[in-house]
Amino acid sequence: MHIQYVPYVWLFAAAAAVTLALAVYALLHRDVRGALPFGLCMLFSSLWAASYGMERSGTDLPTILFWSNMQFLAYGICPVLWLIMVFLFIERDRWVTARNISLLLIIPAIMLIMVWSGDPYSLLRQNIYVDTSGDFPVLGRIFGPAFWILLVYADTLNILSMVLMGWTLRRKSILYRRQVLVLFTGLGLVMLQNAAYLCGIYPAPYINLTSVVIGISGLIIAWGIFSFRLFDIVPVARENIIEHMADGLIVLDADNRIADINLTAKTIFGKTSGDSAGQDAGTFFSKWPEFIQADCEKGKLPGEMVIETGTCTKIFEVSCTTLYGRSGKRTGTFFSFHDVTEQREAQARLLEKERALAASQERERMAKDLHDDMGQVFGFINVQAQAIRRELSGNGINVASTKLDRLIEVTQSAHGKMREYIHNIKNIDSVEMDFFAALKQEVEQFKKQAGINIRLDVHDDSCAQKLKTATGKPILSIIKEALNNAQKHAGAKDISIAIRSAGGEILAVIADDGSGFDPDQLEKRPLQGLGLNIMKERAVEIGGRLEIDTAPGKGTRIILSAPLHV
């Protein structure tokens, strides 16, 4: 074997050393996803660079031909290994099987057999000789059909790898496109250099720098695999799982910049990929400064977050996790946002029902206490007063008879009012079932007791389904108080009640033909207007308004408006 010193040999020696070092490092860390095919590719690339350097140093045909043949080991195998790397990157592991790998290696294996058998039919190279016309001897030959088959096959695999990465590049979010670009750049450099050589574009006569460019590409991809952990977060898996999760996910890097954000989080915060990728957390969370100083380890994070978008209010449960690298150093922060709006609304409804139940139970207790205590007292006074009156009348003493009649009348009236109050507080919960049914029941009962003509006009009873209990109860109480005032104070003979809904509000108008009154005089005697003040307070409690239109001798109109939802 005859060789000589050629200055270019150092370039290929350096490329061989770099790719060999990358191969050793990758194979030692082959547990890292994608490292094994990368390491093998770098190993064959190192053999390619070293063999090409030795070929350029050879001075006789056997030496040059031997090192040229050694390069065929890399010609067909490296594209296969590149393709396997791409399969792993786009999460097509099921394609990386022993059967498929064997099929991919059939053509390279045939070519190697032809090379090392001496190519008896000259299918690879023809008219082989040593060309000494340049600065150093090179192998002169004419490529045969088998070589062009191998070249087309290798380029087809490389193009397939580029197409798969281009497809991935187009579909991935902007954050993960840089991963694709790492592989795309590495393979693209190799293909460009190889195409330039085949087209006769050399940096120096008869110098093929493909193996050197593979070393440069290897450095780029090695940085992606071992520093950037290129294959650890697979974009396709992210697209299928993380991007379409119901929870919002945001990842900050060690410098508190947005490293990743899924579609749900973009929707929550009204962001797009373009204006969120790489954005500083201080800018992104400008409306929620508590996230900027978030310390997951110390629990310094709001448990819930409320976001209002137009008329819609959303409540999110926030969780936080600090991310650490292998060295134990913080590498980022992970936030998740779980929509609990429906859950909180359900809890609020349940709490409202519990409060209503508690109030109902308290009213029931009060009704029983009134019935057992005050009812018995009034009943006792009534019976005793009537007994005293009969006894005095029997003895011919009629002086106190009139006063006793008045006492009996007042006692019976007070007893009747108390029984009516007990009836009201025991049955007011019926409004929870049907507001208008309860109203009709009260109107009919009042007509029988007072003997007053009452007209009830409900324009649209569908609003009953929209009327919540918290609104219906106060409205019913206001209408009942208005009816009592019309009977007791105004001497009304005819009352009308009109109810309709419009613009998200319920409107109730109670009009009577009674004596009316002077509102200015009533303000000077607040004790006489206590019932009206209570009616106004009930209206304010449900976010409504109460207007009174009256004058002496002209009857009274009470206008109540309140929102359907409170």
FENDAUR-V971576 format. One record per pair of residues at least 6 apart in sequence whose C-alpha atoms are under 8 Angstrom apart, sorted by the first residue. I is the first residue (numbers start at 1). GAP is how many residues later the second one is. D is the distance in whole Angstrom. If there is no record, write none. Layout:
i->I gap->GAP d->D
i->I gap->GAP d->D
//
This chain:
i->1 gap->57 d->8
i->1 gap->59 d->8
i->1 gap->61 d->7
i->1 gap->62 d->5
i->2 gap->56 d->6
i->2 gap->57 d->6
i->2 gap->58 d->6
i->2 gap->61 d->6
i->3 gap->51 d->8
i->3 gap->54 d->5
i->3 gap->55 d->4
i->3 gap->56 d->5
i->3 gap->57 d->8
i->3 gap->60 d->8
i->4 gap->53 d->5
i->4 gap->54 d->6
i->4 gap->55 d->7
i->5 gap->52 d->6
i->6 gap->50 d->7
i->6 gap->51 d->6
i->6 gap->130 d->8
i->8 gap->45 d->8
i->9 gap->44 d->5
i->9 gap->45 d->7
i->9 gap->47 d->7
i->9 gap->48 d->7
i->11 gap->201 d->8
i->12 gap->37 d->5
i->12 gap->38 d->6
i->12 gap->40 d->7
i->12 gap->41 d->5
i->12 gap->199 d->8
i->12 gap->200 d->6
i->13 gap->36 d->7
i->13 gap->37 d->6
i->13 gap->40 d->7
i->15 gap->31 d->7
i->15 gap->34 d->6
i->15 gap->35 d->8
i->15 gap->196 d->7
i->15 gap->197 d->5
i->15 gap->200 d->5
i->16 gap->29 d->7
i->16 gap->30 d->4
i->16 gap->31 d->7
i->16 gap->32 d->8
i->16 gap->33 d->5
i->16 gap->34 d->5
i->16 gap->196 d->8
i->16 gap->199 d->8
i->17 gap->29 d->7
i->18 gap->28 d->8
i->18 gap->197 d->6
i->19 gap->23 d->5
i->19 gap->24 d->7
i->19 gap->26 d->6
i->19 gap->27 d->5
i->19 gap->195 d->8
i->19 gap->196 d->5
i->19 gap->199 d->7
i->20 gap->22 d->6
i->20 gap->23 d->6
i->20 gap->25 d->8
i->20 gap->26 d->5
i->22 gap->17 d->7
i->22 gap->20 d->6
i->22 gap->196 d->7
i->22 gap->197 d->8
i->22 gap->200 d->7
i->23 gap->15 d->7
i->23 gap->16 d->4
i->23 gap->17 d->6
i->23 gap->18 d->8
i->23 gap->19 d->5
i->23 gap->20 d->5
i->24 gap->15 d->7
i->24 gap->19 d->8
i->25 gap->14 d->8
i->26 gap->9 d->5
i->26 gap->10 d->7
i->26 gap->12 d->7
i->26 gap->13 d->5
i->27 gap->8 d->7
i->27 gap->9 d->6
i->27 gap->12 d->5
i->27 gap->13 d->8
i->29 gap->6 d->7
i->30 gap->6 d->5
i->30 gap->9 d->8
i->32 gap->199 d->8
i->32 gap->200 d->8
i->33 gap->55 d->8
i->33 gap->198 d->6
i->33 gap->199 d->6
i->34 gap->51 d->6
i->34 gap->54 d->6
i->34 gap->55 d->7
i->34 gap->191 d->8
i->34 gap->197 d->6
i->35 gap->190 d->7
i->37 gap->44 d->5
i->37 gap->45 d->7
i->37 gap->47 d->7
i->37 gap->48 d->6
i->38 gap->43 d->7
i->38 gap->44 d->7
i->38 gap->47 d->7
i->40 gap->41 d->7
i->41 gap->36 d->8
i->41 gap->37 d->5
i->41 gap->40 d->6
i->41 gap->41 d->7
i->42 gap->173 d->8
i->42 gap->176 d->7
i->44 gap->29 d->7
i->44 gap->30 d->5
i->44 gap->33 d->8
i->44 gap->34 d->7
i->45 gap->29 d->6
i->45 gap->33 d->7
i->45 gap->166 d->6
i->45 gap->169 d->7
i->45 gap->170 d->7
i->46 gap->165 d->8
i->46 gap->169 d->8
i->47 gap->23 d->8
i->47 gap->24 d->7
i->47 gap->27 d->7
i->48 gap->22 d->7
i->48 gap->23 d->5
i->48 gap->25 d->8
i->48 gap->26 d->6
i->48 gap->163 d->6
i->49 gap->162 d->5
i->49 gap->163 d->7
i->51 gap->16 d->5
i->51 gap->17 d->7
i->51 gap->19 d->6
i->51 gap->20 d->6
i->52 gap->15 d->7
i->52 gap->16 d->7
i->52 gap->19 d->7
i->54 gap->10 d->8
i->54 gap->13 d->6
i->55 gap->8 d->7
i->55 gap->9 d->5
i->55 gap->10 d->8
i->55 gap->11 d->8
i->55 gap->12 d->5
i->55 gap->13 d->6
i->55 gap->83 d->8
i->56 gap->8 d->7
i->56 gap->80 d->7
i->56 gap->81 d->7
i->56 gap->82 d->7
i->57 gap->79 d->8
i->57 gap->80 d->8
i->58 gap->6 d->5
i->58 gap->79 d->7
i->59 gap->77 d->8
i->59 gap->78 d->6
i->60 gap->70 d->7
i->60 gap->77 d->8
i->61 gap->68 d->7
i->61 gap->69 d->6
i->61 gap->78 d->7
i->64 gap->74 d->7
i->64 gap->75 d->7
i->65 gap->74 d->7
i->69 gap->46 d->6
i->69 gap->47 d->7
i->72 gap->39 d->8
i->72 gap->40 d->7
i->72 gap->43 d->8
i->73 gap->35 d->8
i->73 gap->39 d->7
i->75 gap->33 d->8
i->75 gap->79 d->7
i->76 gap->29 d->8
i->76 gap->31 d->8
i->76 gap->32 d->5
i->76 gap->74 d->7
i->76 gap->78 d->6
i->77 gap->28 d->7
i->77 gap->31 d->7
i->79 gap->75 d->6
i->79 gap->76 d->8
i->79 gap->78 d->6
i->79 gap->79 d->6
i->80 gap->21 d->8
i->80 gap->24 d->7
i->80 gap->25 d->7
i->80 gap->74 d->8
i->80 gap->77 d->7
i->82 gap->76 d->7
i->82 gap->79 d->7
i->82 gap->105 d->8
i->83 gap->74 d->7
i->83 gap->75 d->7
i->83 gap->77 d->8
i->83 gap->78 d->5
i->84 gap->12 d->7
i->86 gap->75 d->6
i->86 gap->78 d->7
i->86 gap->79 d->7
i->86 gap->97 d->8
i->87 gap->6 d->6
i->87 gap->8 d->7
i->87 gap->9 d->7
i->88 gap->8 d->8
i->88 gap->143 d->8
i->89 gap->142 d->6
i->89 gap->145 d->6
i->89 gap->146 d->8
i->90 gap->74 d->8
i->90 gap->75 d->8
i->90 gap->78 d->7
i->90 gap->144 d->7
i->90 gap->145 d->7
i->90 gap->146 d->6
i->91 gap->143 d->7
i->91 gap->145 d->6
i->91 gap->146 d->7
i->107 gap->43 d->7
i->107 gap->46 d->8
i->108 gap->42 d->7
i->111 gap->35 d->8
i->111 gap->39 d->7
i->114 gap->6 d->8
i->114 gap->10 d->8
i->115 gap->9 d->8
i->119 gap->6 d->8
i->122 gap->22 d->7
i->123 gap->20 d->8
i->123 gap->21 d->5
i->123 gap->22 d->6
i->123 gap->23 d->5
i->123 gap->24 d->7
i->124 gap->19 d->6
i->124 gap->20 d->4
i->124 gap->21 d->6
i->124 gap->22 d->5
i->124 gap->23 d->5
i->125 gap->16 d->6
i->125 gap->17 d->6
i->125 gap->18 d->5
i->125 gap->19 d->5
i->125 gap->22 d->7
i->126 gap->15 d->6
i->126 gap->16 d->5
i->126 gap->17 d->6
i->126 gap->18 d->6
i->127 gap->13 d->8
i->127 gap->14 d->5
i->127 gap->15 d->6
i->128 gap->11 d->7
i->128 gap->12 d->6
i->128 gap->13 d->5
i->128 gap->14 d->7
i->129 gap->10 d->6
i->129 gap->11 d->5
i->129 gap->12 d->6
i->130 gap->7 d->6
i->130 gap->8 d->6
i->130 gap->9 d->5
i->130 gap->10 d->5
i->131 gap->6 d->6
i->131 gap->7 d->5
i->131 gap->8 d->6
i->131 gap->9 d->5
i->132 gap->6 d->7
i->134 gap->71 d->8
i->138 gap->68 d->8
i->155 gap->36 d->8
i->158 gap->29 d->8
i->158 gap->33 d->8
i->162 gap->22 d->7
i->162 gap->25 d->8
i->162 gap->26 d->8
i->165 gap->15 d->6
i->165 gap->18 d->8
i->165 gap->19 d->7
i->166 gap->14 d->8
i->166 gap->18 d->8
i->168 gap->12 d->7
i->168 gap->68 d->8
i->169 gap->8 d->5
i->169 gap->11 d->6
i->169 gap->12 d->8
i->172 gap->63 d->7
i->172 gap->64 d->8
i->172 gap->67 d->7
i->173 gap->100 d->7
i->174 gap->99 d->7
i->174 gap->100 d->7
i->174 gap->103 d->7
i->175 gap->84 d->7
i->175 gap->85 d->7
i->175 gap->102 d->6
i->176 gap->59 d->6
i->179 gap->45 d->7
i->179 gap->51 d->6
i->182 gap->38 d->7
i->182 gap->39 d->6
i->182 gap->42 d->7
i->183 gap->38 d->6
i->185 gap->32 d->7
i->186 gap->28 d->8
i->186 gap->30 d->8
i->186 gap->31 d->4
i->186 gap->32 d->7
i->186 gap->34 d->6
i->186 gap->35 d->6
i->187 gap->30 d->7
i->189 gap->24 d->7
i->189 gap->25 d->8
i->189 gap->28 d->7
i->190 gap->20 d->6
i->190 gap->23 d->6
i->190 gap->24 d->6
i->190 gap->27 d->7
i->193 gap->16 d->7
i->193 gap->17 d->6
i->193 gap->20 d->7
i->194 gap->14 d->8
i->194 gap->16 d->6
i->196 gap->6 d->7
i->197 gap->11 d->6
i->197 gap->12 d->8
i->202 gap->6 d->7
i->224 gap->6 d->5
i->225 gap->6 d->6
i->242 gap->7 d->8
i->242 gap->20 d->7
i->243 gap->19 d->5
i->243 gap->20 d->6
i->243 gap->21 d->8
i->244 gap->18 d->7
i->244 gap->19 d->7
i->244 gap->20 d->7
i->245 gap->17 d->8
i->245 gap->19 d->7
i->246 gap->18 d->7
i->246 gap->92 d->8
i->247 gap->17 d->6
i->247 gap->18 d->7
i->247 gap->89 d->7
i->247 gap->90 d->6
i->247 gap->91 d->5
i->247 gap->92 d->7
i->248 gap->13 d->8
i->248 gap->14 d->6
i->248 gap->15 d->7
i->248 gap->16 d->5
i->248 gap->17 d->4
i->248 gap->18 d->8
i->248 gap->20 d->7
i->248 gap->88 d->6
i->248 gap->89 d->5
i->248 gap->90 d->7
i->249 gap->11 d->8
i->249 gap->12 d->6
i->249 gap->13 d->6
i->249 gap->15 d->7
i->249 gap->16 d->6
i->249 gap->85 d->7
i->249 gap->86 d->6
i->249 gap->87 d->5
i->249 gap->88 d->6
i->250 gap->8 d->7
i->250 gap->9 d->8
i->250 gap->10 d->6
i->250 gap->11 d->5
i->250 gap->12 d->7
i->250 gap->15 d->7
i->250 gap->84 d->6
i->250 gap->85 d->5
i->250 gap->86 d->7
i->251 gap->7 d->6
i->251 gap->8 d->5
i->251 gap->9 d->5
i->251 gap->10 d->6
i->251 gap->81 d->7
i->251 gap->82 d->6
i->251 gap->83 d->5
i->251 gap->84 d->6
i->252 gap->6 d->5
i->252 gap->7 d->5
i->252 gap->8 d->7
i->252 gap->29 d->7
i->252 gap->80 d->5
i->252 gap->81 d->5
i->252 gap->82 d->6
i->253 gap->6 d->6
i->253 gap->78 d->6
i->253 gap->79 d->4
i->253 gap->80 d->7
i->254 gap->76 d->6
i->254 gap->77 d->5
i->254 gap->78 d->4
i->254 gap->79 d->8
i->255 gap->77 d->8
i->256 gap->24 d->6
i->256 gap->25 d->6
i->256 gap->76 d->7
i->256 gap->77 d->8
i->257 gap->21 d->5
i->257 gap->22 d->5
i->257 gap->23 d->4
i->257 gap->24 d->5
i->258 gap->18 d->7
i->258 gap->19 d->6
i->258 gap->20 d->5
i->258 gap->21 d->5
i->258 gap->22 d->6
i->258 gap->23 d->6
i->259 gap->18 d->7
i->259 gap->19 d->6
i->260 gap->17 d->7
i->261 gap->12 d->8
i->261 gap->15 d->8
i->261 gap->16 d->8
i->265 gap->72 d->8
i->266 gap->6 d->6
i->266 gap->7 d->8
i->268 gap->39 d->8
i->276 gap->8 d->7
i->281 gap->11 d->6
i->282 gap->7 d->7
i->282 gap->10 d->6
i->285 gap->6 d->7
i->285 gap->7 d->7
i->290 gap->11 d->7
i->290 gap->12 d->7
i->291 gap->10 d->7
i->293 gap->7 d->8
i->294 gap->6 d->6
i->294 gap->7 d->5
i->295 gap->6 d->7
i->296 gap->24 d->6
i->296 gap->25 d->6
i->296 gap->26 d->6
i->297 gap->24 d->8
i->297 gap->25 d->7
i->301 gap->17 d->8
i->301 gap->19 d->8
i->302 gap->16 d->7
i->303 gap->14 d->6
i->303 gap->15 d->5
i->303 gap->16 d->7
i->304 gap->11 d->7
i->304 gap->12 d->5
i->304 gap->13 d->5
i->304 gap->14 d->6
i->305 gap->10 d->6
i->305 gap->11 d->5
i->305 gap->12 d->7
i->305 gap->13 d->7
i->306 gap->7 d->7
i->306 gap->8 d->6
i->306 gap->9 d->5
i->306 gap->10 d->6
i->307 gap->6 d->6
i->307 gap->7 d->5
i->307 gap->8 d->7
i->308 gap->6 d->6
i->314 gap->25 d->7
i->314 gap->26 d->8
i->314 gap->27 d->6
i->315 gap->24 d->6
i->315 gap->25 d->6
i->315 gap->26 d->5
i->315 gap->29 d->8
i->316 gap->21 d->6
i->316 gap->22 d->5
i->316 gap->23 d->4
i->316 gap->24 d->5
i->316 gap->25 d->7
i->317 gap->20 d->6
i->317 gap->21 d->5
i->317 gap->22 d->6
i->317 gap->23 d->6
i->318 gap->17 d->7
i->318 gap->18 d->6
i->318 gap->19 d->5
i->318 gap->20 d->7
i->319 gap->16 d->6
i->319 gap->17 d->5
i->319 gap->18 d->7
i->320 gap->13 d->7
i->320 gap->14 d->6
i->320 gap->15 d->5
i->320 gap->16 d->7
i->321 gap->12 d->6
i->321 gap->13 d->5
i->321 gap->14 d->7
i->322 gap->8 d->7
i->322 gap->9 d->8
i->322 gap->10 d->6
i->322 gap->11 d->5
i->322 gap->12 d->6
i->323 gap->7 d->6
i->323 gap->8 d->6
i->323 gap->9 d->5
i->323 gap->10 d->5
i->323 gap->11 d->7
i->324 gap->6 d->4
i->324 gap->7 d->5
i->324 gap->8 d->7
i->325 gap->6 d->6
i->360 gap->66 d->8
i->360 gap->69 d->7
i->363 gap->62 d->6
i->363 gap->63 d->7
i->364 gap->61 d->7
i->364 gap->62 d->6
i->367 gap->55 d->5
i->367 gap->58 d->7
i->367 gap->59 d->7
i->370 gap->48 d->8
i->370 gap->52 d->8
i->371 gap->48 d->8
i->371 gap->51 d->8
i->375 gap->40 d->7
i->375 gap->43 d->8
i->375 gap->44 d->8
i->378 gap->33 d->6
i->378 gap->34 d->8
i->378 gap->36 d->8
i->378 gap->37 d->6
i->379 gap->36 d->7
i->381 gap->27 d->8
i->381 gap->30 d->7
i->382 gap->26 d->6
i->382 gap->29 d->6
i->382 gap->30 d->7
i->385 gap->19 d->7
i->385 gap->22 d->7
i->385 gap->23 d->6
i->386 gap->18 d->8
i->386 gap->22 d->7
i->389 gap->12 d->6
i->389 gap->15 d->6
i->389 gap->16 d->8
i->392 gap->6 d->7
i->392 gap->9 d->8
i->393 gap->8 d->7
i->428 gap->10 d->8
i->428 gap->45 d->7
i->429 gap->44 d->8
i->430 gap->8 d->6
i->431 gap->6 d->8
i->431 gap->7 d->6
i->431 gap->38 d->7
i->431 gap->41 d->6
i->431 gap->42 d->6
i->432 gap->36 d->8
i->432 gap->37 d->5
i->432 gap->40 d->8
i->434 gap->30 d->7
i->434 gap->31 d->8
i->435 gap->29 d->6
i->435 gap->32 d->8
i->435 gap->37 d->6
i->435 gap->41 d->8
i->436 gap->25 d->7
i->436 gap->28 d->7
i->439 gap->37 d->7
i->440 gap->16 d->8
i->442 gap->38 d->8
i->443 gap->11 d->7
i->446 gap->6 d->8
i->447 gap->6 d->7
i->447 gap->7 d->7
i->450 gap->37 d->7
i->452 gap->40 d->8
i->452 gap->41 d->5
i->452 gap->42 d->6
i->452 gap->43 d->7
i->453 gap->40 d->6
i->453 gap->41 d->5
i->453 gap->42 d->6
i->454 gap->40 d->6
i->454 gap->41 d->5
i->454 gap->42 d->6
i->454 gap->43 d->7
i->455 gap->40 d->6
i->455 gap->41 d->5
i->455 gap->42 d->6
i->456 gap->40 d->6
i->456 gap->41 d->5
i->456 gap->42 d->6
i->457 gap->39 d->8
i->457 gap->40 d->6
i->457 gap->41 d->5
i->457 gap->42 d->6
i->458 gap->40 d->6
i->458 gap->41 d->5
i->458 gap->42 d->6
i->459 gap->39 d->8
i->459 gap->40 d->6
i->459 gap->41 d->5
i->459 gap->42 d->8
i->460 gap->39 d->8
i->460 gap->40 d->6
i->460 gap->41 d->7
i->461 gap->39 d->8
i->463 gap->38 d->7
i->463 gap->43 d->8
i->463 gap->101 d->8
i->466 gap->98 d->6
i->466 gap->99 d->7
i->467 gap->97 d->5
i->467 gap->98 d->7
i->468 gap->96 d->7
i->468 gap->97 d->6
i->468 gap->98 d->7
i->470 gap->72 d->7
i->470 gap->96 d->7
i->471 gap->71 d->6
i->471 gap->91 d->8
i->471 gap->92 d->8
i->471 gap->93 d->7
i->471 gap->94 d->7
i->471 gap->95 d->7
i->474 gap->64 d->6
i->474 gap->65 d->7
i->474 gap->68 d->8
i->475 gap->63 d->8
i->475 gap->64 d->7
i->477 gap->58 d->8
i->478 gap->57 d->5
i->478 gap->60 d->7
i->478 gap->61 d->8
i->479 gap->31 d->7
i->481 gap->50 d->7
i->481 gap->54 d->7
i->482 gap->28 d->7
i->482 gap->76 d->8
i->483 gap->12 d->8
i->486 gap->6 d->5
i->486 gap->9 d->8
i->486 gap->26 d->7
i->486 gap->28 d->7
i->487 gap->6 d->8
i->490 gap->24 d->5
i->490 gap->25 d->5
i->490 gap->26 d->6
i->490 gap->65 d->8
i->491 gap->23 d->5
i->491 gap->24 d->7
i->492 gap->20 d->6
i->492 gap->21 d->5
i->492 gap->22 d->4
i->492 gap->23 d->7
i->493 gap->19 d->8
i->493 gap->20 d->7
i->493 gap->21 d->7
i->494 gap->18 d->6
i->494 gap->19 d->6
i->494 gap->20 d->8
i->495 gap->15 d->7
i->495 gap->16 d->6
i->495 gap->17 d->4
i->495 gap->18 d->7
i->496 gap->13 d->8
i->496 gap->14 d->6
i->496 gap->15 d->5
i->496 gap->16 d->6
i->497 gap->11 d->7
i->497 gap->12 d->6
i->497 gap->13 d->5
i->497 gap->14 d->7
i->498 gap->10 d->6
i->498 gap->11 d->5
i->498 gap->12 d->7
i->499 gap->7 d->7
i->499 gap->8 d->6
i->499 gap->9 d->5
i->499 gap->10 d->7
i->500 gap->6 d->6
i->500 gap->7 d->5
i->500 gap->8 d->7
i->501 gap->6 d->6
i->504 gap->59 d->6
i->504 gap->60 d->6
i->504 gap->61 d->8
i->505 gap->56 d->7
i->505 gap->57 d->5
i->505 gap->58 d->4
i->505 gap->59 d->5
i->506 gap->55 d->6
i->506 gap->56 d->5
i->506 gap->57 d->6
i->506 gap->58 d->6
i->507 gap->52 d->7
i->507 gap->53 d->6
i->507 gap->54 d->5
i->507 gap->55 d->7
i->508 gap->51 d->6
i->508 gap->52 d->5
i->508 gap->53 d->6
i->509 gap->48 d->7
i->509 gap->49 d->6
i->509 gap->50 d->5
i->509 gap->51 d->6
i->510 gap->47 d->6
i->510 gap->48 d->5
i->510 gap->49 d->7
i->511 gap->44 d->7
i->511 gap->45 d->6
i->511 gap->46 d->4
i->511 gap->47 d->6
i->512 gap->43 d->6
i->512 gap->44 d->6
i->512 gap->45 d->7
i->513 gap->41 d->7
i->513 gap->42 d->5
i->513 gap->43 d->7
i->514 gap->39 d->7
i->514 gap->40 d->7
i->514 gap->41 d->5
i->514 gap->42 d->7
i->515 gap->37 d->6
i->515 gap->38 d->5
i->515 gap->39 d->6
i->515 gap->40 d->5
i->515 gap->41 d->8
i->516 gap->34 d->6
i->516 gap->35 d->5
i->516 gap->36 d->5
i->516 gap->37 d->5
i->516 gap->38 d->6
i->516 gap->39 d->4
i->516 gap->40 d->5
i->517 gap->33 d->6
i->517 gap->34 d->5
i->517 gap->35 d->4
i->517 gap->36 d->7
i->517 gap->38 d->8
i->517 gap->39 d->8
i->518 gap->32 d->7
i->518 gap->33 d->5
i->518 gap->34 d->6
i->519 gap->31 d->7
i->519 gap->32 d->8
i->522 gap->6 d->7
i->522 gap->7 d->6
i->523 gap->6 d->7
i->535 gap->11 d->8
i->536 gap->9 d->7
i->536 gap->10 d->6
i->539 gap->6 d->6
i->539 gap->7 d->6
i->539 gap->21 d->7
i->539 gap->23 d->7
i->542 gap->20 d->7
i->542 gap->21 d->8
i->542 gap->24 d->6
i->543 gap->19 d->6
i->543 gap->20 d->7
i->543 gap->23 d->8
i->544 gap->16 d->7
i->544 gap->17 d->5
i->544 gap->18 d->4
i->544 gap->19 d->7
i->545 gap->15 d->6
i->545 gap->16 d->5
i->545 gap->17 d->7
i->546 gap->12 d->7
i->546 gap->13 d->6
i->546 gap->14 d->5
i->546 gap->15 d->7
i->547 gap->11 d->6
i->547 gap->12 d->5
i->547 gap->13 d->7
i->548 gap->8 d->7
i->548 gap->9 d->6
i->548 gap->10 d->5
i->548 gap->11 d->6
i->549 gap->7 d->6
i->549 gap->8 d->5
i->549 gap->9 d->6
i->549 gap->10 d->8
i->550 gap->6 d->4
i->550 gap->7 d->6
//
